[in-house]
Amino acid sequence: MPGQQGPRRARVALSDAAAKQLENITREAELHALDRALVVLSVDPDVGTPIPGTTTGPQLRQYTDEIEHVRILYFVTALRTVVVVAYIEV
């Protein structure tokens, strides 16, 4: 009998700007921090807080990982895909 599976994770995609930004990451610690934040977002896309002022299109959100000291700007599509707009070290 197969074990119970948890909720399905959201798909994570990168905007062109975020993909270009991530191409420049060379330090292992930065990649680890980004990976940790993306896992959190894939498990719970609504974990971030809405950024005020977004009136058209999907609501822009931000997630700050206090342990890794990174901030991710993203939005969630109608199909529950997390689209990363920017990665920022804090």
Secondary structure, DSSP 8 states (H G I E B T S, - for coil): -----------EEE-HHHHHHHHT---HHHHHHHHHHHHHHHH-TT-SEE-TT--SSS--EEEEETTTTEEEEEEE-TT--EEEEEEEE-
